[in-house]
Amino acid sequence: MITVSIVSHKQLMMIKNLLDELINNTEVRIILTINVSEDENIIRKYTNNKRVLIVRNTQIKGFGENHNYAFSLSDSKYFLILNPDVQIEANMINELIKILVSTNTKLISPISVTNNGSHNDNARMFPSILTPFKRIFKKKSEYSFSEKKVYDVDWISGMFMLFESSLFRNIGGFDEQFFLYYEDVDICKRVHSTNERILLTSQFEVKHHGARESSKSIKYLLIHILSMIKYHLKHPI
């Protein structure tokens, strides 16, 4: 069985399409966390579905805290963290699990692309304190995924992280001091510290429609900077 954790922050309209696809995979159980109050009529048909568990927060929680709680409700062998704005074919999850099994690894992501097919840069090298400034001037991805194969990478984006549950449990899940941003970098750093590999495969792809809020909002930019500082204090070079 596979548990998929999705968190909604006024995103139930796009999540409905995601649920419609995921429910086609009979091995999938979904934990949907509603982080802020919104109109649930959009997903009414899933309210009583035995394979969909809806968690309703009474106050806003951070990315890591929400997914950690979802994991505490899961007893599946695999745990998939999935953003609401990802477009996916449900059966692809099983293909990714086959790669985990064949490579004896426990964390993988497919490549992420935009609507026009360009790469979303969802796998990167671990950052230095200068990385954000370098990215302003250098837009090119740090990795090249020109061939259809499986790659070892430093870290993968939290928009799609397929774990073997034993790994997520053994490293203690996300560090909840990161409310938003860098929680994915941090957890991957800790995965590597256990000598586990992290994979990205360009054999499969998902569409990610999101745009980083920190590029559009002073509030989220400040949260991003604070998370970056927390990360570098925790993992000094």
Secondary structure as UniProt FT lines:
FT   STRAND          2..8
FT   HELIX           12..22
FT   TURN            23..24
FT   TURN            26..27
FT   STRAND          28..34
FT   HELIX           40..46
FT   TURN            47..48
FT   TURN            50..51
FT   STRAND          52..56
FT   HELIX           63..72
FT   STRAND          78..82
FT   TURN            84..85
FT   STRAND          86..87
FT   TURN            90..91
FT   HELIX           92..103
FT   STRAND          107..113
FT   TURN            115..116
FT   STRAND          123..124
FT   TURN            129..130
FT   HELIX           131..137
FT   STRAND          150..152
FT   STRAND          155..156
FT   TURN            158..159
FT   STRAND          160..164
FT   HELIX           165..170
FT   TURN            171..172
FT   TURN            176..177
FT   HELIX           183..193
FT   TURN            194..195
FT   STRAND          199..208
FT   HELIX           213..215
FT   HELIX           218..234
//
